[in-house]
Amino acid sequence: MSVTENLAQFIARFESRKLPAPVVRRAKMCVLDWLGAALAGSRAPSTSIVWELAGEMGGRKESVVIGRKPKAPCVVAAFVNGVAGHAVELDDVHEESVVHPGAPVLPAALAAAEHFGASGGDFLAGVVLGYEVEIRIGSAVMPSHYRFWHPTGTCGTFGATAAAGFIAGLSQEGMTNAFGIAGTQASGLVETFGTMSKPLNPGKAAMNGLVSVLLAERGFTGPARGLDGERGFIKATSEAGQLGGVTKGLGRDFEIVRNVFKVHASCGHTHGAIDAVLKIVEDQGVKPQDVKEVVVGTYPIAVEVVGRAYGPKTPDEAKFSLPYCVACAILDRKVGLDQFSKEKVEDPAVAELSRRVKAQEDPDFARVRLGGARVIIRTKSGEEHSSRVDVPRGYPENPLSDEELRSKFVGLATSALPRRRITRLLQAVDGLEKLKIRDFASLLRG
């Protein structure tokens, strides 16, 4: 069988009860983390524009749009929720594949589960499988894929398809067709970073994944080797795709346990530097007025994507400016949602300090894809303080506690829901496998 058919068979034959308890627990943590990001992002300008357009489309009111009262057609709900979950840059990410697995998978799974009347157990299994497919494909096409393609949008389309296809109960043939249909829709460019179109990518991935499943369910066909064909997705979007790794060990280990929960509301390529800066200012008491120069040594992808971004004009651009994020870390000792307001971006103090930050490649991090950085802060009095971070906070080797994750969720959710509802959601996620998703989703309405 082809790689595409192997994945299709694995998903079509998978049984929810086969999930180990630690994987189910991790999936619940991922659901909670994404919900917090989506609730906070439900009022972001990008989400509001997409929601306004969605309202003009009409259609059957069947699925919840997070933080909104009216329902929408399932594919539209997946689209809007996909944008919302990625809008504030606090959704999870995976180190090796550099995909944000929850951003496309969870909105597709949620909308599919409502549409098909699925149980919480099948929803969680769909989420795990969606993560597995998205991460494995992302790892196969990296790092060359990242030169042009945003893997959360591209590989995320297949993850969303896998999640929705399992929940829909597609046969092996149906899943193969769905993957083929997904491959011709998978898109998303790195050029979008720093604009509203970046969260558009996982929104479209979620929608297109669900559309692929709904078409395949009706008998619509796609290529049997949509992933691994001579003109398929992997060869079309990477220089040397590692095809063997896509299916090796399927069902033995689950990549969802190795994803990263973000602490800072900025691109993941800034997080190692932010952690290093925070350690210096907290341990050494360095004040903004003391700083003469900040040198950030990090990995090539980080320098390319965020290291050269000086003078951001919008909050979206600021999330992809390492100098801006470092300046905020020194000034405010945090890089959260408040640091990405219009007022903060226009603050002369941030702009002035940003100009003292220099990012450069460090050979110690030459093979890193996400995370590491070494920071040196030189002061006007001639002192030099340094800190190296190989594993930022939130990574599996440097994890957040359950209480920290719950606190993160509560802090993000308060912008969209009353406290009583937030408490009910925490309880619902804890017992998600015992619920019908339609009942669970009702708690997410504005």
C-alpha positions in Angstrom: 0.0 0.0 0.0 1.0 3.6 -0.5 1.8 5.9 2.5 -1.6 7.5 1.9 -3.4 4.2 2.0 -1.5 3.1 5.1 -2.6 6.2 7.0 -6.1 5.7 5.7 -6.2 2.1 6.9 -4.8 3.0 10.3 -7.5 5.7 10.9 -10.4 3.6 9.5 -9.5 0.7 11.7 -8.7 2.6 14.9 -10.8 2.1 18.0 -11.2 4.8 20.6 -10.7 2.3 23.4 -7.2 1.6 22.2 -6.0 4.9 23.5 -3.7 4.6 26.5 -4.9 6.6 29.6 -1.9 9.0 29.5 -2.6 9.8 25.9 -6.3 10.5 26.7 -5.2 12.8 29.5 -2.8 14.6 27.2 -5.5 15.1 24.6 -7.8 16.7 27.3 -4.9 19.1 28.1 -4.6 20.0 24.4 -8.4 20.6 24.2 -8.3 22.9 27.2 -5.2 24.8 25.9 -6.7 25.3 22.5 -10.1 26.4 23.9 -8.4 29.1 26.0 -6.5 30.4 22.9 -9.7 30.3 20.8 -11.8 32.1 23.4 -9.2 34.8 23.7 -9.0 34.9 19.9 -12.7 35.0 19.3 -12.7 38.8 19.5 -9.5 39.4 17.6 -9.9 41.6 14.6 -9.1 38.8 12.2 -11.7 36.5 13.7 -14.3 39.3 13.7 -13.9 39.9 10.0 -14.1 36.2 9.2 -17.2 35.9 11.4 -18.8 38.9 9.7 -18.2 37.2 6.3 -19.5 33.9 7.6 -22.8 35.6 8.7 -23.3 36.7 5.1 -23.0 33.2 3.8 -26.0 31.9 5.6 -26.6 28.1 5.8 -27.8 25.6 8.3 -27.2 26.6 12.0 -25.7 23.4 13.3 -22.3 24.0 14.9 -21.0 26.3 17.6 -18.8 29.2 16.8 -16.7 29.8 19.9 -17.6 32.9 21.9 -20.6 33.7 19.6 -24.3 33.0 20.2 -25.5 32.1 16.7 -24.5 28.8 15.2 -23.2 28.2 11.7 -22.8 25.4 9.1 -20.2 22.9 10.4 -17.6 23.9 7.7 -18.1 27.6 8.5 -17.8 26.9 12.2 -14.5 25.0 11.6 -13.3 27.9 9.5 -14.0 30.7 12.1 -12.9 28.6 15.1 -9.7 27.8 13.2 -8.9 31.5 12.8 -9.8 32.2 16.4 -7.6 29.5 17.9 -4.5 30.8 16.1 -5.1 34.6 16.3 -3.4 35.3 19.6 -0.4 33.0 19.1 -1.0 31.0 22.3 -2.0 27.6 20.8 0.3 24.6 21.0 3.2 23.7 18.7 5.4 20.7 18.0 9.1 21.1 18.0 10.3 18.8 15.2 7.5 19.4 12.7 7.1 23.1 13.7 3.3 22.7 13.2 0.7 24.1 15.5 -1.3 20.8 15.6 -4.3 22.0 17.6 -5.0 25.0 15.4 -6.5 23.1 12.5 -7.3 19.7 14.1 -9.4 20.8 17.0 -11.9 23.1 15.1 -12.3 20.4 12.5 -12.9 17.7 15.1 -15.3 19.9 17.1 -17.4 20.8 14.1 -17.4 17.2 12.8 -18.3 15.8 16.2 -21.3 18.1 16.4 -22.3 17.3 12.8 -22.2 13.6 13.3 -23.4 13.5 16.9 -20.2 12.0 18.2 -19.3 11.0 21.8 -16.6 12.7 23.7 -14.5 9.6 23.5 -14.6 9.5 19.7 -13.9 13.2 19.6 -10.7 12.8 21.8 -9.6 9.9 19.6 -10.1 12.0 16.5 -8.0 14.7 18.0 -5.2 12.3 18.8 -5.2 10.9 15.3 -5.4 14.4 13.7 -2.3 15.4 15.7 -0.5 12.2 14.7 -1.1 12.7 11.0 -0.3 16.4 11.0 2.9 16.0 13.0 4.2 13.0 11.0 3.7 14.7 7.7 5.2 18.0 9.0 8.3 16.1 10.2 8.6 14.4 6.8 8.6 17.6 4.8 10.7 19.8 7.2 13.0 21.7 7.1 12.9 22.5 3.3 9.1 22.9 3.3 9.4 25.9 5.7 11.2 28.0 3.1 7.9 28.8 1.5 5.1 26.9 3.2 3.4 27.4 6.5 3.2 23.8 7.8 0.2 24.5 10.1 -1.8 25.4 7.0 -0.5 22.8 4.7 0.1 19.7 6.9 -2.7 20.9 9.1 -5.2 20.2 6.3 -4.3 16.5 6.5 -4.5 16.5 10.3 -8.0 18.1 10.1 -9.0 15.5 7.5 -7.8 12.6 9.7 -9.6 13.9 12.8 -12.9 14.6 11.0 -12.6 11.3 8.9 -12.3 9.2 12.0 -15.2 10.9 13.7 -17.3 10.5 10.5 -16.5 6.8 10.5 -15.1 6.8 6.9 -13.9 3.4 5.5 -10.3 2.9 4.4 -11.4 3.8 0.8 -13.2 6.9 2.0 -10.2 8.1 4.1 -7.9 7.5 1.1 -10.2 9.7 -1.0 -10.4 12.3 1.7 -6.6 12.5 1.9 -6.4 12.9 -1.8 -9.0 15.7 -1.8 -7.2 17.4 1.1 -3.9 17.3 -0.8 -5.1 19.4 -3.6 -6.4 22.0 -1.1 -3.5 22.1 1.3 -1.9 25.5 1.3 -0.5 28.4 3.3 2.5 30.6 2.8 5.2 31.8 5.2 4.9 35.2 3.6 1.6 35.6 5.6 3.5 35.8 8.9 2.8 39.0 10.7 -0.5 39.6 9.0 -4.1 38.4 9.6 -3.6 35.8 6.9 -1.4 33.7 9.2 -4.4 32.6 11.3 -6.4 32.3 8.1 -4.1 29.3 7.2 -5.3 27.0 10.0 -8.8 28.3 9.6 -8.8 27.2 5.9 -7.0 23.9 6.9 -9.8 23.1 9.4 -12.5 23.9 6.9 -10.8 22.1 3.9 -10.1 19.0 6.0 -13.8 18.8 7.0 -14.9 19.5 3.4 -12.6 16.7 2.2 -14.4 14.3 4.6 -17.9 15.4 3.7 -17.1 15.0 0.0 -15.5 11.6 0.4 -18.5 10.5 2.5 -20.7 11.3 -0.5 -18.5 9.3 -2.9 -16.3 12.1 -4.2 -12.9 10.6 -5.2 -9.3 11.8 -4.9 -5.9 10.3 -5.9 -4.9 7.2 -4.0 -1.4 8.6 -3.5 -2.2 12.2 -2.7 0.6 12.4 -0.1 3.3 10.2 -1.6 2.7 10.2 -5.3 5.2 11.4 -7.9 3.2 14.6 -8.1 1.8 14.4 -4.6 2.0 16.7 -1.7 5.3 15.6 -0.1 7.4 15.7 -3.3 5.7 18.9 -4.4 6.4 20.8 -1.2 9.8 19.6 0.0 13.2 18.8 -1.3 13.7 15.4 0.3 10.6 14.2 2.0 11.1 11.4 4.5 8.3 9.1 3.4 9.2 6.2 5.7 8.8 8.2 8.8 5.1 9.0 8.1 3.9 5.5 8.9 6.7 4.0 10.9 5.5 2.8 14.4 1.9 4.0 13.8 -0.2 3.3 16.9 2.8 2.5 19.1 3.6 6.0 20.2 1.6 9.1 19.9 3.1 12.5 19.0 0.5 14.4 21.0 2.4 13.7 24.2 5.4 15.6 22.7 3.7 18.8 21.8 4.6 22.2 23.4 2.2 24.4 25.4 3.1 28.1 24.8 3.8 30.5 27.6 4.3 33.7 25.6 1.8 35.3 23.1 4.3 35.5 20.2 5.8 33.3 17.5 7.4 30.2 19.0 10.8 31.2 17.4 11.0 34.0 20.0 10.4 31.9 23.1 13.9 30.7 23.9 15.2 34.3 23.7 12.3 35.6 25.9 13.0 33.0 28.6 16.7 33.8 28.6 16.0 37.6 28.9 13.5 37.0 31.7 16.0 35.0 33.6 18.6 37.8 33.3 16.4 40.7 34.3 14.9 38.7 37.2 18.2 37.3 38.5 20.3 40.4 37.9 17.8 43.2 38.3 18.7 44.7 34.9 16.5 47.8 34.2 15.6 49.1 30.7 17.6 52.3 31.2 20.7 50.2 32.0 20.7 48.3 28.7 23.4 49.2 26.1 23.0 46.2 23.8 21.3 42.8 23.6 22.8 40.1 21.5 20.6 37.0 20.8 22.3 34.0 19.3 19.9 31.4 18.0 19.1 29.0 15.2 18.9 29.9 11.5 15.1 29.6 11.1 14.5 32.0 14.0 16.9 34.6 12.6 15.3 34.3 9.2 11.6 34.4 10.4 11.7 36.8 13.4 15.2 38.1 13.9 15.2 40.8 11.2 11.8 42.2 12.0 12.4 45.7 13.3 9.8 48.5 13.7 6.6 46.5 13.6 3.6 48.6 12.7 0.8 46.3 13.9 0.3 43.8 16.8 0.4 41.0 14.2 3.8 42.1 13.0 5.0 42.5 16.5 4.4 38.9 17.3 7.0 38.0 14.7 9.6 40.5 15.8 12.2 39.1 18.1 13.7 42.6 18.9 10.2 43.8 19.9 9.5 40.7 22.1 12.9 41.0 23.8 12.3 44.7 24.5 8.9 43.9 26.0 10.5 41.2 28.2 13.0 43.7 29.5 10.4 46.5 30.0 7.4 44.5 31.3 9.0 41.2 32.4 6.3 39.4 30.5 5.2 38.9 26.8 1.5 38.3 27.1 -1.6 39.6 25.4 -1.2 43.1 26.8 2.2 43.4 25.0 0.5 43.2 21.6 -2.0 46.1 21.9 -1.9 48.9 19.4 -0.8 51.3 22.1 2.1 49.1 23.1 3.3 48.7 19.5 3.3 52.5 19.2 5.1 53.0 22.5 8.4 54.9 21.8 10.1 53.2 24.7 9.6 49.8 23.1 10.8 51.0 19.7 13.9 52.6 21.2 14.9 49.5 23.2 14.2 47.2 20.2 16.8 49.0 18.2 19.4 47.8 20.7 18.6 44.1 20.0 20.6 42.1 17.5 19.8 38.6 16.4 22.5 36.3 14.9 23.0 32.7 14.1 24.8 30.7 16.9 26.6 27.5 15.7 25.5 25.7 18.9 21.9 25.9 17.6 22.6 25.1 14.0 20.4 22.0 13.9 17.6 23.4 16.1 14.1 23.9 14.5 12.4 25.5 17.4 13.3 26.9 20.8 16.9 27.4 21.7 18.7 30.8 22.3 21.7 32.4 24.1 21.2 36.0 25.2 23.9 38.5 26.2 22.8 41.8 27.8 25.6 44.4 28.0 24.9 47.4 30.3 26.0 51.0 30.0 28.2 50.5 33.1 30.2 47.8 31.4 28.6 44.7 32.9 27.7 41.7 30.8 25.0 39.2 31.7 24.3 36.0 29.7 21.8 33.2 29.8 21.3 30.1 27.6 18.0 28.3 27.1 18.0 25.0 25.3 14.5 24.0 26.3 12.0 26.9 26.9 9.1 26.6 29.3 6.1 24.6 28.1 8.2 22.0 26.3 7.9 18.3 27.3 11.3 18.4 29.0 10.4 21.6 30.8 6.7 21.3 31.2 4.0 23.5 32.7 2.1 21.9 35.6 -1.6 21.1 35.3 -2.3 24.0 37.5 -0.3 26.4 35.3 -2.2 25.1 32.2 -5.5 25.6 34.0 -4.5 29.1 35.1 -3.5 29.9 31.5 -7.0 28.7 30.3 -8.8 30.8 32.9 -6.9 33.9 32.1 -7.6 33.6 28.4 -11.2 32.5 28.7 -12.3 35.4 30.9 -12.2 37.7 27.9 -15.2 35.8 26.4 -17.1 33.9 29.1 -18.4 34.5 32.6 -16.5 32.8 35.5 -19.3 30.3 36.2 -19.2 29.0 32.6 -15.4 28.8 32.8 -15.6 26.6 35.9 -18.2 24.3 34.1 -15.9 24.0 31.1 -13.0 23.0 33.3 -15.1 20.2 34.8 -16.5 19.2 31.4 -13.0 18.8 29.8 -12.0 16.6 32.8 -14.9 14.3 32.0 -15.0 14.8 28.3 -15.1 11.1 27.3 -18.4 10.7 29.2 -20.2 13.6 27.3 -21.9 14.1 24.0 -20.0 16.8 22.1 -23.2 18.6 21.3 -23.7 19.1 25.0 -20.1 20.1 25.6 -20.0 22.6 22.6 -23.0 24.4 24.0 -20.8 25.7 26.8 -18.7 27.5 24.3 -21.4 29.8 23.0 -21.1 33.5 23.8 
